[in-house]
């Protein structure tokens, strides 16, 4: 099952720039679930709406964090395909 493989791959990632997968599975009635770490704070879209375009130094910092997270997925082409599908 594709969802199970992706959840298994995501659960193996360990990077401070990624949300951790805590649990995943399937209920007896067929319902699939994925429990992820809760992160308190604002997402990038909220920051941009609240504060506007950040200064260049902050942009470089944010891009660095995104690249660090992507680097953590290098061994997971399936997750990279999912990311590219979302961004396109």
HELIX and SHEET records of a PDB file:
HELIX    1   1 UNK A    2  UNK A   11  1                                  10    
HELIX    2   2 UNK A   44  UNK A   51  1                                   8    
HELIX    3   3 UNK A   56  UNK A   71  1                                  16    
HELIX    4   4 UNK A   77  UNK A   87  1                                  11    
SHEET    1   A 2 UNK A  21  UNK A  26  0                                        
SHEET    2   A 2 UNK A  32  UNK A  36 -1                                        
END                                                                             
